[in-house]
Amino acid sequence: MNLRILPILLAGALAAHVAHAAPLDVAAGAQTCALNIKPRTQEYPWMSIGRWQRMHEDQLALADKGDVDLMFIGDSITEGWPRAIWDANFGAYKAGNFGIGGDNTGNVLWRLQDKRMAKLRPKAIVLLIGVNNLGLCGEKPEQIFSGIEAVVAALRKQYPAARILLNAVLPTGELAASERRQNVLALNKMVATLGDGRNVVFRDYGASFVRPDGSIGTDIMGDHLHLTQKGYVIWADVMLPDVQALMK
């Protein structure tokens, strides 16, 4: 698997994700995820533990090569960049994709602690994580914030020369007034405090994905969570100027 591009389109799998979201929330909510540093232990219809382990090993192999200047890390939204859009926007930056579908902050913390990951020397890191803490773990914004804060701290410690583009959690749920959307807003207010404008640059691109009434169309997020190709074009367009600035 070429993890620089990871042209993984999860359409059918993501539909299963949505269909199973409610029962998974209940099952996973029995334990906290934010600071629970461990590998994937939950089987999902759209992501087996075996596939998660294979992806992690492929990413460690990429880290062994060490030829990554721009590091993306996160969950399925990061994993799912279509190849053409990835190449057109980030191909010139020796970009490496370290996203794995379904990951929460505890999973990312576990992946980062592997000694092989420390071989990387990125100039900049794009981080988007936290929505699965909400949707799959049933955590509250305050809990999720502690996990994101820990991931940022781990990245700063392991890659001190890298500047971090910290993405706000993207809006999720069709309607602006939904409880999930309101939780994301509350979370992002806390996440914004992690940005210092220099080593950690916080950006909330959420407004680019919603209609004037705040709703999310299926043309941008097919399941009101995962980006369509159009959604990735939007994300690339709004994020690229910040990536370019951090890579200078």
PEURNOR-V205029 format. One record per residue. N is the residue number from 1. PHI is phi as a letter, one per 20 degrees, with the letter a starting at -180 (NA if undefined). PSI is psi in whole degrees, 0 to 359 (NA if undefined). D_LAST is the distance of its C-alpha to the last C-alpha in Angstrom with 2 decimals. Layout:
n:phi:psi:d_last
N:PHI:PSI:D_LAST
N:PHI:PSI:D_LAST
This chain:
n:phi:psi:d_last
1:NA:131:29.03
2:e:103:25.58
3:e:358:23.44
4:f:330:20.22
5:d:324:21.79
6:k:66:24.80
7:f:62:26.54
8:e:115:28.94
9:d:117:30.85
10:d:31:33.01
11:g:301:35.36
12:f:318:38.66
13:f:322:37.43
14:f:328:35.79
15:f:320:39.10
16:f:324:40.76
17:g:311:38.27
18:f:317:39.35
19:f:330:42.99
20:d:6:42.95
21:g:315:40.78
22:f:309:43.71
23:f:328:45.52
24:f:324:42.37
25:g:314:41.51
26:f:315:44.89
27:f:315:44.84
28:f:337:41.40
29:f:353:41.91
30:f:342:44.42
31:c:154:41.73
32:e:152:38.45
33:d:332:35.21
34:g:311:32.55
35:d:17:32.98
36:e:91:35.20
37:e:100:33.17
38:b:160:34.69
39:f:176:34.22
40:f:130:35.47
41:c:352:39.21
42:e:123:39.90
43:f:133:40.91
44:c:152:39.90
45:g:332:41.41
46:d:358:37.98
47:b:101:36.48
48:f:161:38.79
49:f:323:38.16
50:f:317:38.41
51:f:320:35.61
52:g:316:33.44
53:f:320:34.21
54:f:318:33.47
55:f:318:30.07
56:f:317:29.28
57:f:321:30.48
58:f:322:28.43
59:f:325:25.28
60:f:322:26.34
61:f:321:26.80
62:f:319:23.25
63:f:324:22.14
64:g:324:24.46
65:f:325:22.59
66:m:4:19.39
67:e:58:17.19
68:c:116:14.97
69:e:331:11.21
70:c:114:11.39
71:d:125:14.67
72:d:133:16.85
73:b:141:19.94
74:r:216:22.94
75:d:212:26.20
76:f:331:27.60
77:f:323:25.38
78:f:318:22.39
79:g:324:24.68
80:e:13:25.90
81:g:124:23.08
82:f:141:24.93
83:g:313:23.80
84:f:319:23.43
85:f:318:21.25
86:g:309:19.05
87:f:317:18.73
88:f:327:18.17
89:d:326:15.25
90:c:358:13.63
91:f:332:15.35
92:e:356:12.63
93:d:14:10.56
94:l:58:13.55
95:e:140:14.37
96:c:136:17.43
97:d:117:19.82
98:d:38:21.75
99:e:142:23.69
100:c:127:27.49
101:g:136:29.90
102:n:355:31.94
103:f:142:29.95
104:d:181:30.25
105:f:324:28.42
106:f:322:30.99
107:f:317:30.41
108:f:319:26.65
109:f:322:27.40
110:f:316:29.85
111:f:322:27.52
112:f:334:24.86
113:f:353:27.51
114:f:133:28.22
115:f:331:27.54
116:f:331:26.15
117:f:333:23.28
118:f:348:22.37
119:f:340:21.59
120:f:149:18.27
121:c:63:15.12
122:f:150:12.46
123:e:328:8.90
124:b:152:9.52
125:c:131:13.03
126:d:118:14.69
127:d:128:18.14
128:c:113:21.17
129:b:154:24.51
130:p:334:27.82
131:f:329:29.78
132:f:334:31.96
133:f:325:32.91
134:f:308:34.36
135:e:327:35.88
136:d:337:36.97
137:d:346:37.56
138:m:30:38.92
139:e:159:37.04
140:e:159:36.78
141:g:320:33.59
142:f:321:34.06
143:f:314:34.33
144:f:320:31.32
145:g:320:29.22
146:f:325:30.25
147:f:316:29.01
148:f:319:25.57
149:g:319:25.35
150:f:322:26.35
151:f:316:23.78
152:f:316:20.93
153:f:319:22.60
154:f:319:22.98
155:f:319:19.34
156:f:322:18.40
157:f:317:21.14
158:f:329:20.51
159:c:68:16.72
160:f:337:16.19
161:e:350:12.79
162:e:143:11.43
163:e:142:10.54
164:d:126:13.08
165:e:101:13.37
166:e:109:17.13
167:f:137:19.05
168:f:148:22.42
169:g:131:25.23
170:f:152:25.93
171:f:144:29.30
172:c:151:32.17
173:n:141:35.78
174:f:317:37.15
175:d:144:38.21
176:f:330:36.46
177:e:358:39.47
178:f:153:39.56
179:f:320:39.56
180:f:318:36.62
181:f:320:34.49
182:f:325:35.59
183:f:322:34.69
184:f:318:31.14
185:f:315:30.92
186:f:319:32.34
187:f:314:29.98
188:f:332:26.84
189:f:323:28.05
190:f:318:28.04
191:f:326:24.73
192:g:332:23.10
193:f:348:24.20
194:e:344:21.89
195:f:134:18.78
196:d:2:17.88
197:m:356:14.98
198:c:290:12.76
199:e:327:13.27
200:c:113:14.94
201:d:113:14.16
202:e:134:17.37
203:c:133:17.84
204:d:102:21.27
205:e:9:21.28
206:g:324:24.98
207:f:337:26.38
208:f:347:24.98
209:d:358:27.29
210:d:156:30.55
211:f:170:33.20
212:g:330:34.34
213:e:4:36.95
214:n:353:34.45
215:f:161:35.75
216:d:128:33.77
217:e:151:34.91
218:f:349:35.46
219:f:340:33.59
220:d:318:30.33
221:c:107:31.47
222:g:328:34.51
223:d:19:35.84
224:m:25:34.21
225:b:305:31.75
226:e:141:30.07
227:f:140:28.01
228:e:179:29.53
229:g:319:27.68
230:f:320:27.56
231:f:321:26.15
232:f:325:23.27
233:f:317:22.53
234:f:312:22.49
235:f:315:20.22
236:f:317:17.68
237:f:317:17.94
238:f:332:17.50
239:e:331:14.78
240:g:316:12.46
241:g:324:10.99
242:f:321:10.21
243:f:315:8.80
244:f:320:6.46
245:f:321:5.52
246:f:334:5.55
247:e:352:3.81
248:f:NA:0.00
